[in-house]
């Protein structure tokens, strides 16, 4: 059994304050692939628009119902909020919050 990190992967600290101010770092991640394993924090990061859009549209594969935060306490705080729900519950909340009449 191999203990190697999945590929593509990075050890960048994406929560470091300098990360957000350096566009080259995001370019580096996008160049690795549309989904990159962030080894330092133990999660996958989608780096390209098309991948993010596809994941957002595929709630059956990428469920938000268990939360979308990296910390359990944060997920507990948003439980049942629109960002932490899937259809059909999400659709009900969205209709209430939107100005659509249908």
C-alpha positions as a Python dict, from the first residue, in 0.01 Angstrom:
ca = {
    (1, 'X'): (0, 0, 0),
    (2, 'X'): (138, 338, -98),
    (3, 'X'): (122, 643, 127),
    (4, 'X'): (195, 885, -156),
    (5, 'X'): (-30, 1190, -187),
    (6, 'X'): (-287, 1185, -467),
    (7, 'X'): (-185, 1372, -779),
    (8, 'X'): (-199, 1648, -868),
    (9, 'X'): (-113, 1781, -525),
    (10, 'X'): (44, 2079, -355),
    (11, 'X'): (185, 2162, -14),
    (12, 'X'): (104, 2534, -48),
    (13, 'X'): (-63, 2691, 255),
    (14, 'X'): (-366, 2844, 86),
    (15, 'X'): (-469, 3004, 417),
    (16, 'X'): (-144, 3201, 444),
    (17, 'X'): (-225, 3571, 412),
    (18, 'X'): (26, 3615, 132),
    (19, 'X'): (-145, 3348, -80),
    (20, 'X'): (-444, 3565, -171),
    (21, 'X'): (-225, 3859, -267),
    (22, 'X'): (-10, 3655, -507),
    (23, 'X'): (-201, 3568, -827),
    (24, 'X'): (90, 3354, -945),
    (25, 'X'): (11, 3101, -673),
    (26, 'X'): (-341, 3047, -804),
    (27, 'X'): (-201, 3019, -1155),
    (28, 'X'): (39, 2754, -1022),
    (29, 'X'): (-254, 2557, -878),
    (30, 'X'): (-460, 2587, -1198),
    (31, 'X'): (-162, 2465, -1397),
    (32, 'X'): (-154, 2149, -1184),
    (33, 'X'): (-513, 2056, -1275),
    (34, 'X'): (-878, 2139, -1224),
    (35, 'X'): (-880, 1949, -893),
    (36, 'X'): (-571, 1965, -671),
    (37, 'X'): (-508, 1779, -344),
    (38, 'X'): (-400, 2034, -79),
    (39, 'X'): (-182, 1804, 130),
    (40, 'X'): (-114, 2052, 409),
    (41, 'X'): (-486, 2072, 492),
    (42, 'X'): (-611, 1735, 362),
    (43, 'X'): (-873, 1834, 107),
    (44, 'X'): (-932, 1873, -266),
    (45, 'X'): (-946, 2223, -414),
    (46, 'X'): (-1119, 2300, -743),
    (47, 'X'): (-904, 2550, -928),
    (48, 'X'): (-1084, 2617, -1254),
    (49, 'X'): (-1415, 2786, -1326),
    (50, 'X'): (-1561, 2498, -1527),
    (51, 'X'): (-1484, 2247, -1249),
    (52, 'X'): (-1639, 2471, -981),
    (53, 'X'): (-1948, 2531, -1193),
    (54, 'X'): (-1989, 2159, -1267),
    (55, 'X'): (-1954, 2068, -898),
    (56, 'X'): (-2203, 2336, -794),
    (57, 'X'): (-2457, 2195, -1041),
    (58, 'X'): (-2407, 1832, -930),
    (59, 'X'): (-2552, 1831, -579),
    (60, 'X'): (-2595, 1454, -580),
    (61, 'X'): (-2218, 1403, -602),
    (62, 'X'): (-2107, 1717, -416),
    (63, 'X'): (-2362, 1748, -137),
    (64, 'X'): (-2373, 2056, 85),
    (65, 'X'): (-2612, 1901, 337),
    (66, 'X'): (-2336, 1801, 581),
    (67, 'X'): (-2187, 2150, 559),
    (68, 'X'): (-1938, 2331, 342),
    (69, 'X'): (-1688, 2452, 600),
    (70, 'X'): (-1363, 2284, 702),
    (71, 'X'): (-1450, 2292, 1074),
    (72, 'X'): (-1727, 2093, 1242),
    (73, 'X'): (-1827, 2391, 1463),
    (74, 'X'): (-1873, 2609, 1156),
    (75, 'X'): (-2082, 2339, 986),
    (76, 'X'): (-2296, 2304, 1298),
    (77, 'X'): (-2358, 2681, 1295),
    (78, 'X'): (-2488, 2681, 936),
    (79, 'X'): (-2687, 2357, 954),
    (80, 'X'): (-3015, 2410, 769),
    (81, 'X'): (-2905, 2739, 611),
    (82, 'X'): (-2940, 2770, 235),
    (83, 'X'): (-2566, 2718, 179),
    (84, 'X'): (-2577, 2390, 371),
    (85, 'X'): (-2877, 2226, 205),
    (86, 'X'): (-2946, 2021, -106),
    (87, 'X'): (-3263, 1992, -314),
    (88, 'X'): (-3547, 1970, -242),
    (89, 'X'): (-3493, 2162, 87),
    (90, 'X'): (-3256, 2405, -85),
    (91, 'X'): (-3514, 2480, -355),
    (92, 'X'): (-3782, 2560, -95),
    (93, 'X'): (-3554, 2803, 91),
    (94, 'X'): (-3436, 2958, -236),
    (95, 'X'): (-3794, 3024, -350),
    (96, 'X'): (-3871, 3197, -21),
    (97, 'X'): (-3558, 3414, -46),
    (98, 'X'): (-3583, 3500, -414),
    (99, 'X'): (-3813, 3747, -579),
    (100, 'X'): (-3929, 3485, -831),
    (101, 'X'): (-4302, 3418, -823),
    (102, 'X'): (-4279, 3054, -938),
}
